[in-house]
């Protein structure tokens, strides 16, 4: 259980650091440099500990998974961080990604949703609706509109949910071929695609889009020294140490649903830290809605396991 609890705190820390990095650097550069740091760290670790964990078909599907999840999903995630803060972004992302991942498993892997799972989905949606309707502008610094941030968070959830389903398909291929691909190696093979997408999107907007105050980047491409701790924190707490702890938690606990249920509390762990660092003080309705949504997520995870 210790690794699962650590993962929940690490994912919350990654979101907090990511939000701070966007304030210092802008959404797209913050996402790019965070993925760059994660790719270096994961690449070195994979080369040392798992140098023989690559195979053609598995890498292809992990790359596609990374394209969807780390690529499209994380670009949208960082655009949402700048607009609605880490607390609301993570709540939307965790809630909808869990639902979309279950739907993806149903469509692709033939794992259908039963009536109890459908009831858990309904609980998640009700809680999320209460949290969103109870949200109101606070003293938090925003870059862009609140509505655009919610839309970006929804896109991020699509990327995370379907990216996870594709990753499970890649894992099944590896097992059928008798190849062991560790969680660390999977993260590295996925993050490569995310880095490429982040670089292309950043380059496109820097060349084509106007340097307006609300643009998802800043005129300065290389990160200032003040942003480096936040970029490294976002990389280490998320794709590197966070994902590693998550994989260890799955190995330590026989029931993966228990692990996922514990990790799903990350948006709740984030609330006091976001209030302190981001001045994002939620309403009572937002907290209640968040509790309901997280309870639904935990219930769905347990049922799906």
NORRA-V665284 format. One line per field, one symbol per residue. ss: DSSP state (2 for helix, 1 for strand, 0 for the rest). psi: psi as a letter, one per 30 degrees, with the letter a starting at -180 (. if undefined). burial: b if it has 24 or more other ideal C-beta (glycine too) atoms within 12 Angstrom, else e. A space follows every 10 residues. Layout:
BEGIN
ss: ???
psi: ???
burial: ???
END
This chain:
BEGIN
ss: 0222222222 2222222222 2222202222 2222222222 2222222220 0000022222 2222222222 2222222222 2222222222 2222222222 2222222220 0000222222 2222222222 2220000000 0000022222 2222222222 2222222222 2222220000 0022222222 2222222222 2222222200 0000000000 0000222222 2222222222 2222222222 2200022222 2220022222 2222222000 0002222222 2222222222 22220
psi: feeeeeeeee eeeeeeeeee eeeefleeee eeeeeeeeee eeeeeeeeeh fggkldeeee eeeeeeeedf deefeeefee efegleeeee eeeeeeeeee eeeeeeeefg jlkaeeeeee eeeeeeeeee eeffklkagk kkjlleeeee eeeeeeeeee efeeeeeeee eeeeeffgkj jleeeeeeee feeeeeeeee eeeeeeeekk ileglhllfk ekkleffeee eeeeeefcfd eeeeeeeeee eekejfeeee eeeffefeef eeeeeeefhj jlleeeeeee eeeeeeeeee eeef.
burial: eebbbbbbbb bbbbbbbbbb bbbbbbbbbb bbbbbbbbbb bbbebbeeeb eebbbeebbe bbbbbbbbbb bbbbbbbbbb bbbbbbbbbb bbbbbbbbbb bbbbbeebee eebeeebeeb bebbbebbbb bbeebeeeeb ebbbebeebb ebbbbbbbbb bbbbbbbbbb bebbeeeebe bbbbbbbbbb bbbbbbbbbe bbeebeeeee eeeeebbbee eebeeebeeb bbbbbbbbbb bbbbbbbbbb eebeebbbbb bbbbbbbbbb bebbeebbeb ebeeebbebb bbbbbbbbbb bbbbe
END
